[in-house]
Amino acid sequence: MIEQGKSLASLESGKWAGPLVCPVSGTIVETNATLLQEPALLNIDPYGAAWIAKLSYDPQQDLHHLVTGDEALRLYREKIVRDKIQCMRCS
């Protein structure tokens, strides 16, 4: 069992290492073993082949706090400005 807000995994790049925070509470039912052999997939196909884990969770309990759509974009843009995040490919 993993709790919402706790670390689901650790990610490491050439310039950063840190936790991947779990957005919901639940049970890990599958992990993507392909990422162990091909970690670059996280940069190439993060919304497709590079999934990290599949969870079993209660949508009635755990989805009410998630933000999507225009609100998510607005909040993420604020974070980019606040934390001075820069795309290294764009720099």
DAQUI-V916350 format. One record per residue. RES is the residue in one small letter. SS is DSSP state (hx for helix, st for strand, lp for the rest). D_LAST is the distance of its C-alpha to the last C-alpha in Angstrom with 1 decimal. Layout:
res={RES,RES}
ss={SS,SS}
d_last={D_LAST,D_LAST}
This chain:
res={m,i,e,q,g,k,s,l,a,s,l,e,s,g,k,w,a,g,p,l,v,c,p,v,s,g,t,i,v,e,t,n,a,t,l,l,q,e,p,a,l,l,n,i,d,p,y,g,a,a,w,i,a,k,l,s,y,d,p,q,q,d,l,h,h,l,v,t,g,d,e,a,l,r,l,y,r,e,k,i,v,r,d,k,i,q,c,m,r,c,s}
ss={lp,st,lp,lp,lp,lp,st,st,st,st,st,st,lp,lp,lp,lp,st,st,st,st,st,lp,lp,lp,lp,st,st,st,st,st,st,lp,lp,hx,hx,hx,hx,lp,lp,lp,hx,hx,hx,hx,lp,lp,lp,lp,lp,lp,lp,lp,st,st,st,st,lp,lp,hx,hx,hx,hx,lp,lp,lp,lp,lp,lp,hx,hx,hx,hx,hx,hx,hx,hx,hx,hx,hx,hx,hx,hx,lp,lp,lp,lp,lp,lp,lp,lp,lp}
d_last={40.4,37.0,36.7,34.2,31.5,32.1,29.9,30.3,28.3,25.8,22.4,20.7,17.4,16.2,14.8,17.0,20.5,22.5,25.0,24.9,27.2,29.9,30.2,34.0,37.0,38.5,39.4,37.2,39.0,36.7,33.6,31.5,32.6,30.4,27.3,29.0,29.0,25.8,23.3,20.4,22.1,20.4,17.1,19.0,21.6,21.3,23.8,26.2,27.1,25.1,27.3,28.1,31.5,34.1,36.0,39.4,39.4,41.4,39.6,42.1,41.2,37.5,35.8,36.7,33.8,31.0,28.9,28.0,27.0,26.0,26.7,24.4,21.5,22.3,22.5,19.3,17.4,19.3,18.3,14.5,15.3,17.9,16.1,12.8,11.1,7.3,6.4,5.2,5.6,3.8,0.0}
